[in-house]
Amino acid sequence: MTAPPTPPTPVGGSEAAHAENRRLSSPGDRFGARLQRPSSAEALQRRLIEQETRNLTEALERVAADGSVARAAAAVVAARRRFVAGAGKSFAYASLLATDLSAGLSQVTLIDGAVVRAIDILSEVRTSDVLVAVSLRRYRRETVLAAEHFAAAGGTVVAITDDPGAPLAATAAETVVVSTDSASYADSPTAVAAVIHLLTTLTTASAKGARRRIAERDRLARALGTHLEG
């Protein structure tokens, strides 16, 4: 298990601003603190765009400096089977990750809780398996517990989370920390989506046979008339 990653540099260089964002742990708290006061649509839009731009820059600079995404990509490429999990809002990110990974890699499975349940995977974990788990506040119990059992069974856990002290980080062999500071009532999805895009790109570029798989998927999509042309 790797040492906990260095905490992210707070947006705007302000420790107080980042601490305040972590203190406002629910959407209701954040709405009251940020959107209750009178503000024009133009001012709110400007504030949100500035915050998102700073946060995205911070997140990408962080993962470039600490190498966590590159190490996570190497772990995913080295695995025989790849599982992806997330719950609640984090499931949307997990679905994006699994969809993009499956274009260039084989044996990618999204644990959706319906067709594929965590218990089905946990009952036959192999040491060559990797679980990429997405867990952002407010942290869902089922994702953390699934990751703990997956690691205990000998599999490798890669965590994508928003704080070095997040529950998932204690279980993971590699942790990618993405700041979600926002000027909105909702935590920012911008940097999370960008880091997932970076992870899938690095992984696919390193995967043996990725080019052939992508070309074959393109051929089949045309043969099946999957997409509207033009």
C-alpha positions in Angstrom: 0.0 0.0 0.0 1.4 3.4 -0.9 1.8 6.2 1.5 -1.1 8.7 1.6 -0.7 11.3 -1.1 0.1 14.9 -0.3 -3.0 17.0 0.4 -4.0 19.1 -2.6 -3.0 22.7 -2.8 -6.1 24.7 -1.9 -7.9 26.6 -4.7 -6.5 30.1 -4.8 -3.7 29.2 -2.4 -6.0 29.7 0.6 -6.0 27.0 3.3 -9.1 28.6 4.8 -11.0 28.4 1.6 -10.3 24.7 1.1 -11.1 24.0 4.8 -14.4 25.8 4.5 -15.3 23.8 1.4 -14.6 20.6 3.3 -16.6 21.8 6.3 -19.7 22.4 4.1 -20.2 18.7 3.7 -23.8 18.6 2.3 -25.4 20.2 -0.7 -27.8 21.9 1.7 -25.0 23.5 3.7 -23.3 24.7 0.5 -26.5 26.1 -0.9 -27.1 28.2 2.2 -23.5 29.4 2.3 -23.0 30.2 -1.4 -26.3 30.7 -3.2 -28.6 32.2 -0.5 -27.1 35.7 -0.7 -28.4 37.9 -3.5 -26.4 37.7 -6.7 -27.0 38.4 -10.3 -26.8 35.5 -12.8 -23.8 37.2 -14.4 -21.9 37.5 -11.2 -22.7 33.9 -10.2 -21.7 32.6 -13.6 -18.4 34.5 -13.5 -17.6 33.2 -10.0 -18.3 29.7 -10.9 -16.3 29.8 -14.1 -13.3 31.3 -12.3 -13.5 28.6 -9.6 -13.8 25.7 -12.1 -10.9 27.0 -14.1 -8.7 27.2 -11.0 -9.8 23.9 -9.7 -9.1 22.1 -13.0 -5.7 23.6 -13.3 -4.9 22.6 -9.8 -6.1 19.0 -10.2 -4.1 18.4 -13.4 -1.0 20.0 -12.0 -1.3 17.8 -8.9 -1.6 14.5 -10.7 1.2 15.4 -13.1 3.5 16.2 -10.2 2.7 13.2 -8.0 2.4 10.6 -10.7 -0.6 9.0 -9.2 -2.6 8.7 -12.5 0.4 7.2 -14.3 0.8 4.6 -11.6 -2.9 3.8 -11.6 -2.9 3.3 -15.3 0.0 0.9 -15.0 -1.9 -1.1 -12.4 -5.0 -1.3 -14.7 -2.9 -2.4 -17.7 -1.1 -5.1 -15.7 -4.3 -6.7 -14.4 -6.0 -9.7 -16.0 -9.5 -8.5 -15.1 -10.6 -4.9 -14.4 -13.6 -4.0 -12.3 -15.0 -0.5 -11.8 -17.3 0.6 -9.0 -19.0 3.6 -7.6 -22.3 4.5 -6.0 -24.6 7.4 -6.0 -23.2 10.3 -8.0 -19.9 8.5 -8.1 -21.5 5.8 -10.2 -21.8 8.3 -13.1 -18.0 8.7 -13.0 -17.5 4.9 -12.7 -19.7 4.4 -15.7 -17.8 6.9 -17.8 -14.5 5.2 -16.8 -15.7 1.7 -17.6 -17.1 2.8 -20.9 -13.9 4.5 -22.1 -11.7 1.7 -20.7 -13.7 -1.0 -22.5 -13.0 0.5 -25.9 -9.3 -0.5 -25.7 -9.0 -3.1 -23.0 -10.6 -6.5 -22.5 -12.1 -7.8 -19.3 -13.5 -4.5 -18.1 -16.6 -4.9 -15.9 -18.8 -2.2 -14.3 -20.3 -3.2 -11.0 -23.7 -1.7 -11.4 -25.5 -3.4 -8.5 -28.1 -5.0 -10.8 -26.6 -7.1 -13.6 -23.2 -7.3 -11.8 -23.3 -7.2 -8.1 -20.4 -6.6 -5.7 -21.0 -10.0 -4.0 -20.7 -11.8 -7.4 -17.2 -10.3 -7.9 -16.0 -10.5 -4.3 -16.7 -14.3 -4.2 -14.0 -15.0 -6.8 -11.3 -12.3 -6.6 -7.9 -13.2 -8.0 -4.6 -11.6 -7.2 -4.3 -10.5 -10.8 -7.6 -8.5 -10.5 -7.8 -4.7 -10.1 -10.8 -2.7 -8.8 -10.9 1.0 -9.7 -13.3 2.5 -7.1 -14.7 6.0 -7.3 -15.7 7.5 -4.0 -16.4 11.2 -3.6 -18.1 12.8 -0.6 -20.5 12.1 0.8 -18.8 8.7 0.8 -21.1 5.7 0.1 -20.6 2.8 2.5 -21.1 0.1 -0.1 -18.1 1.2 -2.2 -15.7 1.4 0.7 -16.8 -2.0 2.0 -16.5 -3.6 -1.4 -13.0 -2.2 -1.8 -12.0 -3.5 1.7 -13.2 -7.0 0.9 -11.6 -6.9 -2.6 -8.2 -6.0 -1.1 -8.5 -8.5 1.7 -9.1 -11.2 -1.0 -5.8 -10.3 -2.7 -7.0 -8.0 -5.4 -5.5 -4.5 -6.1 -7.6 -1.5 -5.4 -7.1 1.8 -7.2 -9.0 4.7 -5.6 -10.3 7.9 -7.2 -11.4 10.2 -4.4 -11.4 13.8 -3.3 -9.3 13.9 -0.2 -6.2 12.1 1.1 -8.1 11.2 4.3 -11.2 9.8 2.5 -12.2 6.3 3.7 -11.3 4.6 0.5 -7.7 5.8 0.6 -6.9 3.5 3.6 -7.6 0.4 1.4 -6.1 1.4 -1.9 -2.7 0.4 -3.3 -2.8 3.6 -5.3 -4.9 6.7 -4.7 -5.7 9.5 -7.1 -6.9 12.6 -5.3 -9.0 15.1 -7.2 -10.1 18.3 -5.6 -13.8 19.1 -6.1 -13.9 22.6 -4.6 -16.7 24.6 -6.2 -18.6 27.8 -6.0 -21.9 25.9 -6.3 -24.0 23.8 -4.0 -22.8 20.7 -5.9 -19.1 19.6 -5.7 -17.3 20.2 -9.0 -17.4 17.3 -11.5 -15.0 19.1 -13.9 -11.7 17.9 -12.6 -13.0 14.4 -11.8 -14.1 13.9 -15.4 -10.8 15.4 -16.7 -8.7 13.0 -14.5 -10.8 10.0 -15.6 -10.2 11.0 -19.2 -6.4 11.2 -18.5 -6.5 7.8 -16.8 -8.3 6.1 -19.6 -6.1 7.7 -22.2 -2.8 6.6 -20.5 -4.2 3.2 -19.9 -5.4 2.6 -23.4 -2.1 4.0 -24.9 -0.2 1.3 -22.9 -2.5 -1.6 -23.5 -1.4 -4.4 -25.8 -4.0 -4.8 -28.6 -5.8 -1.6 -27.9 -5.5 -0.3 -31.4 -6.8 -3.5 -32.9 -9.8 -3.6 -30.4 -10.7 0.0 -31.2 -10.5 -0.6 -35.0 -12.7 -3.7 -34.7 -15.3 -1.9 -32.6 -15.4 0.8 -35.3 -16.0 -1.8 -37.9 -18.7 -3.5 -36.0 -20.4 -0.2 -35.2 -20.6 0.6 -38.9 -21.8 -2.9 -39.7 -24.6 -2.7 -37.0 -25.5 0.8 -38.0 -25.0 1.9 -34.4 -24.4 5.6 -35.1 -26.1 8.2 -37.1 -23.6 9.3 -39.8 -22.9 12.9 -40.6 
